[in-house]
Structure formats: C-alpha cells, structure tokens
Amino acid sequence: MTTSNITFLDIPTVLPVPFSANTWKVRLVLNYKKLTYITRWVETTDIASVCKSLGIPPTSTLPDGTPKYTLPALIDNTTSPPALLSDSTPIIEYLERTYPDRDPSRALCPPASRALHALFEYHATHSILEQLLPVMVMHMYDKKTPRDRVHFRERIEAAFGKKLEDIELRGKEREEHWKKIEGAFDLLATFMQAGSTAGELFTGPNLSLADCTLGGILLACRYVSPDEAWIKVLAWNDGKWKRYMAVLEEWTAVV
Ligand SMILES: N[C@@H](CCC(=O)N[C@@H](CS)C(=O)NCC(=O)O)C(=O)O
C-alpha cells in the first residue's frame, strides 16, 4: 500500500481516467514535481458533503448565497494542522511555495508572472473551456458514473433552463461553434509559435501554470470526446497539439 502525506481529491468517471480539466491541471503539477500522493475519488454528487466533513473550503458562492464546493481539492498532512486546499490555481501556488524545485528554471508560476497567468486563465476559460459544453455535454454525461449522471443532468438543466439534449448543438450551429473553438486554438498557436524558443510548451522545455491550464483542457477533450473533439484538435495547427500533448504525456499518470 502506498503511504503519502498528500491526498488529492478528484472526480471518478466510467473511464480508467478522470476527465475534469480543472483536476488534470493540478494532477499535472503533482506528477511534474514527482510528489507522492494518493487520489481520493469523490463523485460530484458527494463533493459538498465530503469537503465539508474534511474542512476543505468552498471555492465560490451559489446564487442562493450558500457556499459552492468544487474539485480539485488537496490535503497536505505534512504540516500540523494539515493544509486543506481547494481551487486549482491556489492549490498549485501552494505546491509551488511548499515544494519548490531546486532549479529555478522549473518554477511553474513565479510570483512575478501571476498577473499574466491570471490573464491566460481567463482567456482559456472563456474562449475554450466554457465553449466546449455545447459540443461535449452528452459525451460528458455518458462518461460520468451512473450516480453522477443524475446529479449532472439536474445541475446543468437547472443552470441552462433546458434539457441536456437541447444544450448540445447540432448541424450547422455545431459546425459554426467548432469553428469558433478552432479560432481560439489558432490564436494560441500563433502566439506560441511567435514566442517559442525551445520546445512546444509556453515557456520552453519546462512546465508553467499556463501549460497546466491548457493541458487540462486538452486532456478533457481527449478523454471526454475522443471520436470528435480530440480528432479535430489533433488536425488543427499543423499537428501543434499532438506535439504539445506528446511533451505533457510524461506527467499524465493517474495514481
Ligand atoms: N475554480 C475552480 C473550479 C473547479 C470546478 O469547477 N470543478 C468542477 C469539476 S471540473 C466541480 O467540482 N464541479 C462540481 C459542481 O459544480 O457541483 C478550480 O479552478 O478548481
């Protein structure tokens, strides 16, 4: 049995791997830093009750004013009292502070880069991650555990005021939406090509917070929609994302 001081809370699926872009973002960091950790799998249905019982803080507030709990979350028992963390970027900043690399060129998010990373995060969330729902919602639903399917349907249908099947775009609307997403990837590829010095990643051969954000989104595409989203992404920008993912592969183990 593996013993570890770090417990990472992630969401199970019916696949052998998770598919949340936000949890992948942190898992990439745990693997990159070669930290020993165990995963506690928590179905979406149970996130609030499990986080409350463990003392993990909420990440935002629901429209009715009650606290909203999300994953990823992380417990580090190395310290006393243990560190109880939620929200992907603060978790990564904590790991960076607590387990810095001896080689400064391997820093994921030096404090001076915080504003730029926040700007990138905003862009990636709004122009890519949030845009995936209308072309991936049924793929997500199918890959959730049976219990989580019920919870997912209730939550998303309440938020959108329509059935999941009607959120999913079809025909011409779907193709136009994919073009919009492709445009966001084109923009990234253009900037990355202009800025690249050594390698496929944002800042050279080493991982940065921006790579974790983008990597999480790409892993979500690969696992949620291997027959549509991932095939499209691989074909875009002269194979840029295939090469990019080949570099990230080293940090994608699920333990
Ligand atoms: N700002 C949070 C967002 C995390 C988030 O939205 N997580 C989703 C899974 S990808 C979640 O836990 N959803 C549960 C729910 O909405 O009930 C982060 O970056 O960690």
The ligand as a MOL file (V3000), in Angstrom:
LIG
                    3D

  0  0  0     0  0            999 V3000
M  V30 BEGIN CTAB
M  V30 COUNTS 20 19 0 0 0
M  V30 BEGIN ATOM
M  V30 1 N -12.2640 27.4800 -9.7950 0
M  V30 2 C -12.2840 26.0650 -9.5710 0
M  V30 3 C -13.3320 25.4080 -10.4440 0
M  V30 4 C -13.3820 23.9200 -10.2190 0
M  V30 5 C -14.6120 23.2860 -10.8170 0
M  V30 6 O -15.4920 23.9590 -11.3870 0
M  V30 7 N -14.6700 21.9920 -10.6460 0
M  V30 8 C -15.8090 21.2230 -11.1330 0
M  V30 9 C -15.3080 19.9650 -11.7920 0
M  V30 10 S -14.4240 20.3680 -13.2660 0
M  V30 11 C -16.6560 20.7910 -9.9620 0
M  V30 12 O -16.1470 20.4130 -8.9370 0
M  V30 13 N -17.9640 20.8540 -10.1240 0
M  V30 14 C -18.8380 20.3850 -9.0850 0
M  V30 15 C -20.1320 21.0750 -9.0880 0
M  V30 16 O -20.2750 22.0680 -9.8050 0
M  V30 17 O -21.0170 20.6020 -8.3490 0
M  V30 18 C -10.8930 25.4790 -9.8510 0
M  V30 19 O -10.1620 26.0510 -10.6860 0
M  V30 20 O -10.5270 24.4930 -9.1960 0
M  V30 END ATOM
M  V30 BEGIN BOND
M  V30 1 1 1 2
M  V30 2 1 2 3
M  V30 3 1 2 18
M  V30 4 1 3 4
M  V30 5 1 4 5
M  V30 6 2 5 6
M  V30 7 1 5 7
M  V30 8 1 7 8
M  V30 9 1 8 9
M  V30 10 1 8 11
M  V30 11 1 9 10
M  V30 12 2 11 12
M  V30 13 1 11 13
M  V30 14 1 13 14
M  V30 15 1 14 15
M  V30 16 2 15 16
M  V30 17 1 15 17
M  V30 18 2 18 19
M  V30 19 1 18 20
M  V30 END BOND
M  V30 END CTAB
M  END
